Each structure stands twice: as C-alpha cells, then as structure tokens.
Amino acid sequence: MTPQIRPVRKDDLSQSFTLIRNGFPAVAVTEEHMRWRFDHPRPDVDDTRLVAVDGDRVVGHMISRVHTDEDGTRKGNSFYGALAEEHRDTDLAARLLEASEANLTEKGAAFLRTSAAQEGVQAAGEHFREAILARGYELVESHHVLGMELSRLPDPPQAPAGAELRRWSEFADDPRPLYEIDKAADADEPGETAEDFLSYEFWLDSVWHNPMFDLELSLALLLDGAPVAISCYSSDHDSRMESAMTGTLREYRNRGLAGYTKHMALHRARERGFTHAYTGNHETNKPMLAINNRIGYSLVGTENTYVKRL
Ligand SMILES: CC(C)(COP(=O)(O)OP(=O)(O)OC[C@H]1O[C@@H](n2cnc3c(N)ncnc32)[C@H](O)[C@@H]1OP(=O)(O)O)[C@@H](O)C(=O)NCCC(=O)NCCS
C-alpha cells in the first residue's frame, strides 16, 4: 500500500520516536521530549510534523517549519527526514519533501531550505539528497557531525588561571548571563542560520525548560565571578549527549577557556555514565574544530544544507 502522509497525531509519537532514533544515530532525542514538544509547540515558529503511515505503522517522518524574519519574510525549512528501512528504495523521500514544500508554500514561504546527511548521521540521507536535488535545490553549506566514545577521552587540561566552573543548574535563579553568552556565540558562529536567535522569553521556553536540555551536564566558566564561556548539552539523560553550543565571549577567546570547559563537561558526563558524545561544526569553524580534534572527536559524516527560492 502507498503510505499516506499527514500531520502527526499524539498516538504516532512512540513510533515516530523509534524512527528518528534509528534514523539519526548522532542525535540525542527522547520520546519524553517529543511528547513535551507536541504539547508545547515552539511559539516563535510554525511547525508541522509530517508522518507517512502505512496501515498503522509510521514509516516516514519530516518536520516542516516556517520562520518569519523581523522584516516579515517567511522562510521554510524541511528537516528531520527519516524512513523505515523497507521504504528507503521507494519514492517516499520525494513524497515527504513534496508534502513539506506544499505545507510551507501554503503558509507563504518563498525561500525554502532543507538538509541531507551521510548515512552515519542520517540513515536515509542519500534518498533525501536525491529527492532534494531532483526538486531544484542548490547546495549552500556543509557541517561536520563529529562523535566520540567517552571511554577514549584524554586527561583534562590544566585549569586556566582563575577559572571556576559552575553547572547550569546553579543559575536557576537567573539564567540570563548564560543566555547572553549563548546569543553572542551564536552571532559569531560561521555559516548561515535558518532563524534569528531566540528572545530571552523563548529561550527560557525552548532551551532552559526543554526536558532534553541537560542543566547538570552543561557548564559555565567564570572569571572573577562572572561567566565568560559556556559549553552546553542536550542529552537522553542516559548514555548519549549532544552539544548545543560552546562559546566564549569575544574578548576572552584564545586563552583555552572553551576547550577546558568542554573537556571538563565531557569528563563529568563520563563520570555520570554517559558513553557517547556528538557535536556539529560548520566546516570553516577552525577554532571549534581544533578544540574537538584535541578532545578526540572524529567525523561521523557531513550534513549538507540546500536552498531554493520560489
Ligand atoms: C569557538 C570558540 C568557542 C573557541 O573559544 P576559545 O575560548 O577561544 O577556545 P580555546 O582558546 O579553548 O581554543 C581555541 C582553539 O582554536 C585554535 N584556533 C584559534 N584560531 C584558529 C584558526 N584561525 N585556525 C585554526 N585554529 C585556531 C587555537 O589554537 C585553540 O586550539 P588549541 O587548543 O589546539 O591550541 C569561540 O571562538 C567562539 O565562541 N566562537 C563563536 C561560537 C562558535 O562558533 N561556537 C562553536 C559552535 S559549533
């Protein structure tokens, strides 16, 4: 039977989670997070989670997101493409992408973006890549997705003079200084961004209160009592963790602060039983790639971003 494509329902979430978990080995997704997100849609974007259903089985998945820029321009993004193994050699990737595009253009998006990655990062990535190219998208940039087994973590470097580490959970009374570093780092990260950085209110909702965000693993580095660098993570609260951001305020860079903070976050994660860490870097982000290289990450695969203007 030809799978039917439609918006996800709450009772599809368990199967959708399994599909994503198998389809994106380097992503620390949890079913709890998917249920939370279903009940708390992001307020700053218009998301439709599409599933392809074959009888009562969820066999395909893609998110369609519309983001409205400050000047009112509507931009669409089709991502998180996953397929059940037996549907990878069918036209399902192309049909999911087509359905997502229809959803986005109906909502007024005239600028479309999407992505596909190598197999180690996205199991059905090659099928989505073919569909993306066939629909006239152009490649604009690539990111490296890196991974490591924490059992191979080298000894931590010496603490930089005056450095003090704090868990993010210790900022529960006022997380704003962490938001400011996250925002400043995001502005300096190379590469195109799909969306403007979140307002503080949306950041509290999407990051701080997100059940997948790990406030115990995430660290801030303080100098003279003030946070100047962060290394933060989402995790499955069990074995896998994924970098959300590592950043140092501009005036404190190249003193080993980010490298030390990230190194220590991974050591503490290993002590808590985590076994695998993943991260993604724009291919031109030399300082971050240098840090990750020193820590011992290796390439899992490349993720390409494609765009199309209508
Ligand atoms: C990337 C970033 C976090 C690094 O912070 P930092 O505190 O300066 O980092 P460190 O001093 O610990 O380490 C920087 C490393 O980059 C290396 N480096 C710096 N500039 C470099 C360049 N142009 N080419 C190659 N390596 C470079 C340094 O030699 C050092 O590596 P080493 O420890 O092997 O010597 C910081 O530049 C930043 O906040 N950037 C914007 C946010 C960002 O891109 N974050 C990563 C998102 S994936």
The ligand as an ORCA input file, in Angstrom:
! r2SCAN-3c Opt
* xyz 0 1
  C      34.945     28.505     19.014
  C      35.134     29.226     20.344
  C      34.133     28.675     21.341
  C      36.539     28.998     20.868
  O      36.641     29.589     22.155
  P      38.047     29.851     22.846
  O      37.799     30.096     24.287
  O      38.773     30.877     22.106
  O      38.720     28.423     22.631
  P      40.129     27.875     23.161
  O      41.020     29.031     23.480
  O      39.903     26.870     24.222
  O      40.656     27.058     21.907
  C      40.724     27.647     20.635
  C      41.481     26.694     19.738
  O      41.347     27.146     18.387
  C      42.624     27.297     17.829
  N      42.471     28.363     16.851
  C      42.111     29.629     17.055
  N      42.003     30.287     15.884
  C      42.284     29.370     14.908
  C      42.331     29.412     13.493
  N      42.051     30.520     12.822
  N      42.659     28.279     12.820
  C      42.923     27.132     13.476
  N      42.876     27.037     14.829
  C      42.562     28.145     15.535
  C      43.508     27.623     18.993
  O      44.857     27.355     18.696
  C      42.965     26.656     20.024
  O      43.348     25.335     19.738
  P      44.437     24.571     20.635
  O      43.854     24.455     21.997
  O      44.590     23.262     19.959
  O      45.636     25.453     20.573
  C      34.926     30.752     20.180
  O      35.710     31.188     19.084
  C      33.500     31.160     19.943
  O      32.757     31.439     20.875
  N      33.088     31.211     18.667
  C      31.719     31.541     18.281
  C      30.776     30.431     18.649
  C      31.060     29.142     17.921
  O      31.350     29.113     16.727
  N      30.919     28.040     18.672
  C      31.013     26.722     18.135
  C      29.706     26.302     17.641
  S      29.750     24.706     16.925
*
